[in-house]
Amino acid sequence: MPKRLNPVCADRLRLSLQVQHGGLKPWRFLAYGCPPTLACGSVLTELIEEKTIAEVSS
């Protein structure tokens, strides 16, 4: 599970995913931090939903 820590302000963002039929299904995120960190987690889940692992990796 990817997890990143911002060394400047200690915000944390953790992503969870499921792979079904070659596609990524509803991602979830857990974020601790400022509103921009929460917004980034939300946008990221929307951008990668229903994409394949290859599409997300490229």
Protein Blocks (a to p, Z undefined) as FASTA:
>chain_A
ZZdddfklopacddddddeehiacddddddeddfklmmmmmmmmmmmgoiafklmmZZ
